Structure formats: structure tokens, C-alpha cells
Amino acid sequence: MESFFTETLGVPDYIFSYVLLPFLIFLARIGDVSINTIRIIYVLGGRRWTATLLGFFESFIWLMAIRQIFEHLDNWICYFAYPAGFASGIFVGMIIEERIAYGKVIVRIITRKEITQLIEYLSTQHFRYTHVNAQGPDGHENLVFTVLERERLEDLLNRLKQILPTAFYTVEKVNRAAESGAIVQETTRWSIASWFSSVKRD
């Protein structure tokens, strides 16, 4: 790679060593760490082929970056570019993950107030829900469960703040939900045992 820039493109050696090379390593680390973040999301979502393809590109980019590190062990700027790219890749990966908004979430809403307007909203938006009459420390509580696409979560929360501004709610990612209702088929807790069981099924 060095000969391509210095000989073919005519980039001076010191510019390549102390500016261009660290910058390329920095970008490579952002790329592979960002892909790693997205790959994990698809792994947990059961998207095997997508995760496998992303893993290939992640490993390839990392290999190119680490190769340049070993070929220029005397270049101290690269030692800063490598971890800086890693840290920036985490940040960029989180932004991309938020933009993708892949998967489903379960929202639990708890309130003592009347929920007729909330139920009507959930029905008009075709959100599957379950309403439970519960008992809390302060008396009767209304407990509403609903599972929806993550990309629609903000709309639900914004509407909830308008209808029931004092309601308590929690949001949790789910691995998989039954298509016929809001019953979670698989837990979001990942463990070695669940990994072995998935391997056995495959």
C-alpha cells in the first residue's frame, strides 16, 4: 500500500507515514468496530446470513489495519490512531444502531389513571396489547403490555406522554415475538446454555 501512495500517486514519504497512514488506520478501525456493533445486533436477532457477511467484512478490514500496524512498528502516531479509531467506532456504531432501529421491543405501562384513550390509540395503530388489572402498594393499577417494532417506539412514547404524562413505563428489547400476539417466545437474556441450544437446533 505504501508504494501505491508514494510511487504511483507521488505522496511524500513523511506525509504518508505521519498523516495518511494513521488516518487510514483510524478510518479502518471505525469501519470494523461499527460493523461489529451492527453484526451483534443481527446475531441476537437471528439474522445468520447477514451477520455472517458482516463478520467477513469486519475481519477483512481489521486484518488490513493490523497489518499496517505491524509493518510500521516504529510509527508512534499509528499507536494513537488505532485506539482512537476503536473508540470512535463504538460511538459511530451506536449512532448507526439507533438509526437502523432493528428488532422489536416490549413496552410495559403502569398507571392508576383511566387508560381508555391509550387503548384506543393502541388499537388504531394496530399495536397488539394486553391489559391487566393489577394491585400495587397504592391500590389498583392498570398494567399494559405491548410489543412493537422498535422504529415505532418514539411515536408510542410521544403519544403516551400526551395521554398519560405521569405513567410509569419500561422498554426492553426482545429477541423474537410470536406473530399472532404479544407473547415473547424467546427471552432477551443471552447465556452460554441458550447459545449451545441454538447450535444444537441448527
KAHUPE-V950311 format. One record per pair of residues at least 12 apart in sequence whose C-alpha atoms are under 10 Angstrom apart, sorted by the first residue. I is the first residue (numbers start at 1). GAP is how many residues later the second one is. Records with the same first field share a line. If there is no record, write none. Layout:
I: GAP  GAP
This chain:
1: 20  67
2: 14  15  18  19  66
5: 15  16
17: 55  58  59  60  61
18: 57  58  59  60
19: 58  59
21: 44  47  48  51  54  56  57  60
22: 43  46  47  53  54  55  56  57  58  59  60  63
23: 54  55  58  59  62
24: 41  44  54  57  58  61
25: 36  37  39  40  41  42  43  44  53  54  55  56  57  58  59  60  61
26: 39  52  53  54  55  56  57  58  59  60  61  62  63
27: 34  38  54  55  57  58  59  61  62
28: 30  32  33  34  35  36  37  38  53  54  57  58  61
29: 29  32  33  35  36  37  52  53  54  55  56  57  58  59  60  61
30: 31  32  52  53  54  55  56  57  58  59  60  61  62  63
31: 26  27  30  31  54  55  57  58  59  61  62
32: 22  23  25  26  27  28  29  30  31  33  53  54  57  58  61
33: 25  26  28  29  52  53  54  55  56  57  58  59  60
34: 24  52  53  54  55  56  57  58  59  60  61  62  63
35: 16  19  20  21  22  23  24  26  54  55  57  58  61  62
36: 15  18  19  21  22  23  53  54  57
37: 17  52  53  54  55  56  57  59  60
38: 12  13  16  17  55  56  58  59  62  64
39: 12  13  14  15  16  19
40: 14  15
41: 56  60  61  62  134
42: 12  60  61  133
43: 132
44: 59  130  131  132  144  146
45: 57  58  59  129  130  131  143
46: 129  130  152
65: 13  17
66: 16
69: 12  13
98: 52  53
99: 52
100: 50  51
101: 48  49  50  51  52
102: 47  48  49  71
103: 45  46  47  48  70  71  72  73  74
104: 43  44  45  46  47  48  49  68  69  70  71  72  73
105: 41  42  43  44  45  46  47  48  66  67  68  69  70  71  72  79
106: 23  39  40  41  42  43  44  47  64  65  66  67  68  71  76  77  78
107: 22  37  38  39  40  41  46  49  50  62  63  64  65  66
108: 21  22  35  36  37  38  39  60  61  62  63  64
109: 22  32  33  34  35  36  37  51  55  58  59  60  61  62
110: 22  24  26  31  32  33  34  35  54  56  57  58  59  60
111: 23  29  30  31  32  33  53  54  55  56  57  58
112: 21  22  23  24  26  27  28  29  30  31  52  54  55  56
113: 27  28  29  51  53  54
114: 27  28  49  50
115: 16  27  28  29  48  49
116: 47
117: 43  46  47
118: 26  38  41  42  44  45  46
119: 12  25
121: 35  38  39  42
122: 24  34  37
125: 27  31
126: 22
127: 19  20  21  22  29  54  55
128: 17  18  19  20  51  52  53  54  55
129: 15  16  17  18  19  52  53  54
130: 13  14  15  16  17  51  52  53
131: 12  13  14  15
132: 12  13
142: 25
143: 25  26
144: 25
145: 24  25  37  38
146: 25  35  36  37
147: 24  25  26  27  30  31  34  35  36  37
148: 26  29  34
149: 24
150: 21  22  23  24
153: 18
157: 12  14
172: 16
173: 14  15  16
174: 12  13  14  15
175: 12  13  14  15
176: 12
